[in-house]
Amino acid sequence: MNRFIFSRRGRIAGTATALTLSLMALTACNTGGGATNPDAPAAEGGTLRVLLAAQASCIDPAVAFSGNERAIARPLADSLVSMDPKTGEIKPWLAEKWEANPDSTEFTFHLKTGSTFSDGTPVDAEAVKSTFDYITKNLLTSSFRGAGYLRKYVKTEVVDAQTARVVFGAPAPYFLAGATTNTLGILSVSSAKKSPDERCAGDYIGSGPFTLDEYTQGQSAKIVKRQGYQWGPATADHQGAAHLDAINFKIINVSNARSGSLQSGQADVMIDVAKEDIPMLEKSGTVSFGTQPGMPMSLLANSSRPGLKDSAILEALRTGFDRSSAVRAVLGERYTAATSVLTANLPQYKDESKLLEFNPKGAESALNDAGWTAGPDGVRVKDGVRAEFDVNFTSTYLAASSQLLQLFQQQMKDLGIVINLHDLPQAGLLQTISTHDYDFYVTSLTDVDPDIIRSTATRILDAETLKSSGVQALFDATAQKTDPSARAVLFGDVQDALIEKGFVIPICEAGQLVASGQKVRHLGMDFQGYLDFYDTSLAK
């Protein structure tokens, strides 16, 4: 059978100034990056009750990629630098200043003095080194974004106790923005002695404003305020310890049950709001939507598999699905159908909507002209190959993914293409991905640099196909450019090629829809549209 997989994982154009300029379009479109009740004064104390939509199976910040996992992991670990969610500007965090060499192969960070991990050890250059060394040696298969940010990583030099120089073997214009994410959050040297499984279960030491108090994988977690914390990001509204005493996380995977708990006062915040619950929740609190830049939910075709070497099949899949109607029906008006392999809020985005226009008659004609004829059961066949594909996905990272895929399944059936849906656990998906045993891989990846296309496609798509089609040459060219304008042109060519050849079939732009109660103040969203609790407080 054929395979079609959905997973969700969740970068500077040479200098911080260049990044700020290139991200203006991104932040102008991002409705996240704000905060609930931003003008209300912050209160001290209290426990925030947060309902997650799916299990948080790994809270190692380097591996956590769903909004549920990041909600727990982000407050535990700080990053070298931060990104202003309104302007895209890179600002200090653990590093008070930094510089990059002209070709973006060396980044030198000057760390603040006085910052410590929760075990009392200093945040120093050795910790930066051990953090990045650990990811590159132990987590390249599980830390999808870490593998991308640290591509061509050579070493971290300990210049002195408070100065770390990160060295790459090729230009890495995407690295500094990656250094703002939880994926590259800095952990203590002792954390590098833990196994990946231990770290997924929360056995690591960070320097964040909260520490882990309790964690039951797949069920719940509790984090508590760290007294004496004084080194928050420059993007925050305050400095010092967090306002909240603690945050309790509980997993409730039924949307209306989460909504009922929030409305009845049994919870303060819920992740992933169903569109039908929005009007009710807006009456009793606030509903916020954070757009998530990067690569939209997309099908990536393994063209080495039977049936998928034929461009007619790929054209039918691309143009035979009414993605706009499906997105509105399942997710509501705040989400948008994808119109390229980059989200529209990235400045390097190129509109490919003409190639993606819904055209079922054209799709049917392409199949007929290519010799795909309907068999007795209505399924198209060509040269003994049935147009039938297994769809392996997980609803862990987007609860509505199964509904979107069911609509896709129905519309493909009208064209004589069979889609079999299989909702798999994360571990099963990772195993299938690592063996390259799929026909279609569906992903939605959050990033602020267009290199997300290259790092994803070269890991997932068939290498020989990329080479023979000329797409790999385009990717190689983007990896050598640090100038923002030159990179944008090349990535425009990449988007053209991936869509025209049917290697990537975009479906829906990602986002996070969050609801909060009336007592919640300053519930923020970062530049990636994920929750930020550092400034959050509860009204008395």
C-alpha positions in Angstrom: 0.0 0.0 0.0 1.0 3.6 -0.5 1.7 5.9 2.5 0.6 9.5 3.2 1.8 10.9 6.6 0.9 13.9 8.6 3.2 15.3 11.3 3.9 18.6 12.8 7.2 19.8 14.0 7.8 22.9 14.4 15.6 31.8 10.8 18.4 36.0 9.8 19.4 37.0 6.5 23.0 37.6 7.6 22.5 40.3 10.3 19.9 41.3 12.8 19.1 44.4 10.9 18.5 42.4 7.7 16.3 40.0 9.5 14.2 42.8 11.0 13.6 44.3 7.6 12.8 41.0 6.0 10.3 40.1 8.7 8.2 43.3 8.6 5.7 41.6 6.3 5.6 38.6 8.6 4.8 40.5 11.8 2.4 42.8 10.1 0.2 39.8 9.3 0.7 38.0 12.6 -2.3 38.4 14.9 -0.4 36.6 17.6 2.4 38.4 19.4 -0.2 40.3 21.3 -1.6 39.7 24.8 -5.0 39.3 26.3 -6.1 42.4 28.3 -2.8 44.2 27.5 -3.7 47.4 29.4 -4.7 45.7 32.7 -2.2 45.9 35.5 -0.4 42.7 36.4 -1.3 40.9 39.6 1.1 38.7 41.5 0.4 35.0 42.5 -2.2 32.4 41.6 -2.2 29.2 39.6 -3.1 29.3 35.9 -5.1 26.3 34.7 -4.4 25.4 31.1 -6.2 22.7 29.0 -4.2 21.1 26.3 -5.8 19.5 23.2 -3.5 16.5 22.9 -0.8 14.6 24.8 2.5 16.2 25.4 4.7 13.2 24.9 8.1 15.0 24.9 8.9 18.2 26.8 12.6 18.3 25.9 12.7 21.8 24.4 14.9 20.6 21.6 12.3 18.0 20.5 8.9 19.6 21.6 7.1 20.8 18.5 3.4 20.8 19.0 1.7 23.7 20.7 0.8 21.5 23.6 4.4 20.4 24.2 5.8 23.8 23.7 3.4 25.3 26.2 5.1 23.2 28.9 8.7 23.3 27.6 9.1 27.0 26.7 8.8 28.4 30.3 11.5 26.0 31.5 14.4 26.9 29.1 15.7 30.3 27.9 17.2 31.0 24.6 20.3 33.0 23.6 18.3 35.7 21.9 14.6 36.6 21.6 12.5 37.9 18.7 10.0 40.7 19.0 6.6 39.3 17.9 5.5 42.8 16.5 8.6 43.8 14.6 10.7 40.7 14.1 13.7 42.4 15.6 16.3 40.1 17.3 16.8 41.2 21.0 18.8 40.1 24.0 18.0 37.2 26.3 20.7 35.1 27.8 23.1 36.9 25.4 23.4 40.6 26.0 25.1 41.1 22.6 26.3 39.1 19.6 27.9 39.4 16.2 28.1 37.4 13.0 31.0 37.3 10.5 30.2 38.5 6.9 29.4 35.1 5.5 27.3 33.9 8.4 29.5 31.0 9.3 30.4 32.2 12.8 28.2 33.7 15.5 29.7 35.0 18.7 27.5 35.4 21.8 28.4 37.5 24.8 26.4 36.0 27.7 24.9 38.1 30.6 26.6 37.6 33.9 24.5 36.4 36.8 22.1 34.1 34.9 21.9 30.7 36.4 20.2 27.3 35.8 17.7 26.1 38.3 20.3 23.9 40.0 22.4 27.1 40.7 25.1 26.5 38.1 25.9 29.5 35.8 24.7 29.9 32.3 28.0 30.0 30.6 29.7 29.2 27.3 30.2 25.5 28.3 26.4 25.2 28.5 26.0 26.6 25.1 28.5 24.2 23.7 27.0 21.1 25.4 23.5 22.1 24.3 24.3 22.3 20.6 26.7 19.4 20.7 24.0 17.2 22.3 21.4 18.1 19.6 23.8 17.3 16.8 25.0 14.0 18.3 21.8 12.6 19.8 18.7 14.3 18.4 19.1 14.8 14.7 16.2 12.3 14.0 13.9 13.5 16.7 14.6 17.2 16.7 13.4 18.1 13.3 14.0 21.8 13.5 17.2 21.4 15.5 18.6 19.4 12.6 17.7 22.2 10.3 19.0 25.1 12.5 22.3 23.2 13.2 22.8 22.0 9.7 26.6 22.2 8.8 27.3 22.8 12.5 31.0 22.3 13.2 31.5 23.3 16.8 31.0 25.8 19.6 34.2 27.4 20.8 34.4 28.5 24.4 36.2 31.8 24.0 35.9 32.5 27.7 33.3 31.7 30.4 30.8 34.3 29.1 31.6 34.1 25.4 30.6 31.3 23.0 31.4 31.2 19.2 29.2 28.9 17.2 30.9 27.8 14.0 29.3 26.4 10.8 31.0 24.8 7.8 28.8 26.7 5.4 26.7 29.9 5.5 23.9 29.7 8.1 21.8 32.8 7.6 18.9 31.1 9.3 20.7 30.3 12.6 20.2 33.5 14.6 16.5 33.4 14.3 16.6 29.7 15.2 18.5 30.7 18.3 15.4 32.5 19.5 13.2 29.3 19.6 12.7 26.8 22.3 14.3 24.2 20.0 17.7 25.8 20.7 16.9 26.6 24.3 20.1 26.4 26.4 20.2 23.6 29.1 22.8 22.9 31.8 25.9 20.9 31.1 24.5 18.1 33.4 21.5 17.8 31.0 23.9 16.6 28.3 24.5 13.5 30.4 20.8 12.4 30.2 19.4 10.1 27.6 16.9 11.5 25.0 14.1 9.5 26.7 15.0 11.0 30.1 15.0 14.5 28.7 11.6 13.9 27.0 10.2 13.0 30.4 11.4 16.3 31.8 14.7 15.2 33.3 16.8 18.3 32.4 17.8 21.6 33.9 16.9 24.9 32.3 17.3 28.6 33.3 13.7 29.6 32.6 11.3 31.6 34.8 9.5 28.3 35.8 10.7 24.9 36.9 9.0 21.5 36.4 7.3 20.3 39.6 5.2 17.4 38.2 4.8 15.7 34.9 2.9 12.6 33.8 3.5 11.9 30.2 0.4 12.1 28.1 -1.7 13.4 31.0 -0.7 16.4 33.0 2.1 18.7 34.2 2.7 21.4 36.8 5.4 24.1 36.6 6.2 26.5 39.4 7.7 30.0 39.6 11.4 30.2 40.0 12.3 32.8 42.7 15.2 35.1 41.9 14.8 34.9 38.1 16.1 38.2 36.7 17.1 37.6 33.1 13.9 37.6 31.0 13.9 38.4 27.3 14.1 42.0 26.2 10.9 41.4 24.3 8.9 41.0 27.6 6.8 43.6 29.3 8.5 43.1 32.7 11.8 41.9 34.2 12.2 39.7 37.2 10.2 36.6 38.4 7.1 35.5 36.7 3.8 36.9 38.0 2.1 33.5 38.3 3.0 31.1 41.2 2.3 28.1 39.1 0.7 26.7 35.9 -1.2 23.4 35.8 -1.6 21.7 32.5 -4.2 19.1 31.9 -4.9 17.2 28.7 -8.6 17.0 27.5 -8.7 15.9 23.9 -12.4 16.7 23.3 -12.9 20.3 22.2 -16.4 20.9 23.6 -15.2 19.4 27.0 -12.4 21.9 27.1 -14.8 24.7 26.1 -17.3 23.7 28.8 -14.5 23.6 31.5 -13.4 27.1 30.5 -16.9 28.6 30.4 -17.8 27.1 33.8 -14.6 28.5 35.4 -12.9 25.2 35.9 -10.0 26.3 33.6 -8.4 29.6 32.6 -6.9 28.8 29.2 -7.6 26.3 26.5 -5.6 25.4 23.3 -7.3 24.6 20.0 -10.8 26.1 19.9 -13.4 24.6 17.6 -14.9 27.1 15.3 -18.4 26.4 16.5 -17.4 27.3 20.1 -15.9 30.7 19.3 -19.1 32.8 19.7 -19.8 31.3 23.1 -16.3 31.7 24.4 -16.0 35.3 23.1 -18.9 36.2 25.3 -17.3 34.9 28.5 -13.6 35.7 27.7 -11.1 36.2 24.9 -10.3 34.1 21.8 -6.9 34.8 20.3 -5.5 33.5 17.0 -1.8 33.2 16.3 -0.6 32.7 12.8 2.3 30.3 12.5 4.8 31.2 9.8 6.7 28.6 7.8 5.5 25.7 5.7 1.7 25.1 5.6 0.1 21.7 6.0 1.2 20.1 2.8 1.4 16.8 1.0 5.0 15.8 0.0 5.1 13.2 -2.7 7.5 10.3 -2.8 7.8 10.1 -6.6 9.8 6.9 -6.4 6.6 5.0 -5.4 4.2 3.3 -7.9 1.7 5.7 -9.4 3.4 8.8 -8.2 5.9 9.0 -11.1 3.0 10.0 -13.2 2.4 13.8 -13.2 -1.3 13.3 -13.9 -1.9 11.8 -10.5 -0.1 14.7 -8.8 -2.0 17.2 -10.8 -5.3 15.6 -9.9 -4.4 15.7 -6.2 -3.3 19.3 -6.5 -6.3 20.7 -8.4 -9.0 18.2 -7.5 -9.3 19.3 -3.9 -11.3 22.3 -2.9 -9.0 23.4 -0.1 -10.7 26.8 0.5 -14.1 25.3 1.2 -12.6 22.5 3.2 -10.7 24.9 5.5 -13.7 27.1 6.0 -15.9 24.1 6.8 -13.5 22.5 9.3 -11.6 25.4 10.8 -13.6 28.5 10.2 -12.9 31.9 8.8 -9.7 32.6 10.8 -7.7 30.0 9.0 -6.9 30.2 5.3 -6.2 27.7 2.6 -2.5 27.5 1.6 -1.5 29.1 -1.7 2.1 28.2 -1.8 4.7 26.0 0.0 5.4 29.0 2.2 2.8 30.7 4.4 1.6 34.1 3.0 3.0 36.0 6.1 6.6 35.3 5.1 8.2 38.0 3.0 9.7 35.3 0.6 6.2 33.9 -0.1 5.2 33.6 -3.8 1.5 33.3 -4.7 0.9 30.0 -6.5 -2.9 30.2 -6.3 -3.4 29.9 -10.1 -1.6 26.5 -10.1 -3.7 25.4 -7.1 -7.0 26.6 -8.3 -9.8 24.0 -7.7 -10.5 22.5 -11.1 -12.1 19.0 -10.8 -12.9 18.8 -14.6 -9.3 19.6 -15.4 -8.1 17.0 -13.0 -10.4 14.4 -14.5 -9.2 15.3 -18.0 -5.5 15.0 -17.0 -6.2 11.5 -15.6 -8.1 10.4 -18.7 -5.4 11.8 -21.1 -2.7 10.0 -19.2 -4.4 6.6 -19.5 -5.8 6.3 -16.0 -9.1 4.5 -16.6 -11.8 3.5 -14.1 -12.0 -0.2 -13.2 -15.1 -2.2 -12.3 -15.1 -0.7 -8.8 -14.6 2.8 -10.0 -10.9 3.1 -9.0 -8.6 4.2 -11.7 -5.9 1.9 -13.0 -2.9 2.3 -15.3 -0.5 -0.4 -16.3 -1.7 -2.6 -13.5 -1.2 0.1 -10.8 -4.3 1.2 -8.8 -4.7 4.8 -7.8 -4.9 3.9 -4.2 -2.9 5.4 -1.4 -2.7 4.9 2.4 -2.9 8.1 4.4 -1.0 7.9 7.6 -1.3 10.9 9.9 -1.6 11.9 13.5 -4.3 14.1 15.0 -1.9 14.8 17.9 -0.7 18.1 16.4 -3.9 19.3 14.8 -7.1 17.9 16.1 -9.0 18.9 12.9 -6.5 17.2 10.6 -8.6 14.1 10.4 -11.7 16.1 9.3 -9.7 17.9 6.6 -8.3 14.6 5.3 -11.8 13.1 5.3 -12.9 15.8 2.9 -9.8 15.2 0.8 -10.6 11.5 0.8 -14.2 12.2 -0.4 -13.1 14.5 -3.2 -10.4 12.1 -4.4 -13.0 9.3 -4.5 -15.0 11.4 -7.0 -11.9 11.3 -9.2 -11.4 7.6 -8.9 -8.6 7.8 -6.4 -8.8 5.8 -3.2 -7.4 7.4 0.0 -7.2 5.2 3.1 -6.9 7.1 6.4 -4.8 5.9 9.3 -4.4 8.0 12.4 -1.1 6.9 14.0 0.7 7.7 17.2 3.8 9.9 17.0 6.2 7.0 17.5 4.7 5.1 14.6 5.0 8.1 12.3 8.6 8.7 13.2 9.5 5.1 12.4 7.8 5.3 9.1 9.5 8.6 8.2 12.9 7.3 9.1 12.5 4.4 6.7 11.2 6.6 3.9 8.3 4.2 3.6 5.5 6.5 2.4 3.8 7.8 -0.7 2.8 11.1 0.7 4.1 12.8 3.7 2.1 15.7 5.1 3.7 18.3 7.2 3.1 21.7 8.8 6.3 23.2 10.1 6.8 26.5 11.9 9.7 28.7 11.0 10.5 32.3 10.1 13.0 31.6 7.4 12.3 30.1 3.9 15.0 27.5 4.4 12.3 25.5 6.1 11.4 24.4 2.5 14.9 23.1 1.8 15.5 21.4 5.1 12.1 19.6 4.9 12.1 18.7 1.2 15.7 17.4 1.1 14.9 15.2 4.1 11.6 13.8 2.8 11.4 13.9 -1.0 13.2 11.4 -3.2 16.8 12.5 -3.6 17.2 11.3 -7.2 14.0 13.1 -8.3 15.2 16.4 -6.7 18.5 16.0 -8.5 17.1 15.1 -11.9 14.4 17.8 -11.8 16.9 20.6 -11.0 15.2 21.4 -7.7 18.3 20.2 -5.7 20.5 22.7 -7.7 18.1 25.5 -6.6 18.3 24.4 -3.0 22.1 24.3 -3.2 22.1 27.9 -4.5 19.9 29.1 -1.6 22.2 27.6 0.9 25.1 29.7 -0.4 23.3 33.1 -0.4 23.1 35.4 2.6 21.7 38.5 0.9 18.0 38.7 1.7 17.0 39.9 -1.8 19.0 37.2 -3.6 17.6 34.5 -1.3 14.0 35.7 -1.9 14.4 35.4 -5.7 15.8 31.9 -5.4 13.2 30.7 -3.0 10.5 32.1 -5.4 12.0 29.8 -8.1 11.9 26.9 -5.5 8.2 27.5 -4.9 7.5 27.6 -8.6 9.3 24.3 -9.2 7.8 22.4 -6.2 4.2 23.3 -7.1 4.5 22.9 -10.9 6.1 19.5 -10.6 3.6 18.4 -7.9 6.3 17.5 -5.4 4.5 19.5 -2.7 0.7 20.0 -2.6 -0.2 22.7 0.1 -3.5 22.4 1.9 -3.9 24.8 4.9 -1.9 27.5 6.7 -1.4 26.7 10.3 -2.3 28.7 13.4 -3.2 28.3 17.0 -6.6 29.3 18.3 -6.6 29.9 22.1 -9.4 31.0 24.5 -8.9 32.5 27.9 -11.2 33.5 30.8 -12.0 37.0 32.0 -9.4 36.9 34.8 -6.5 36.2 32.6 -4.2 39.1 31.9 -1.3 39.4 29.4 -1.5 35.9 27.9 1.0 36.4 25.1 1.9 34.7 21.9 5.4 34.6 20.5 6.5 35.3 17.0 5.6 31.7 16.0 2.1 31.9 17.4 2.7 29.8 20.5 1.7 30.7 24.0 4.0 32.8 26.2 3.3 32.8 29.9 6.1 35.0 31.3 4.1 38.2 31.5 0.8 36.4 32.2 -1.1 37.1 35.5 -4.5 36.4 37.0 -6.8 39.2 38.2 -7.7 39.0 41.9 
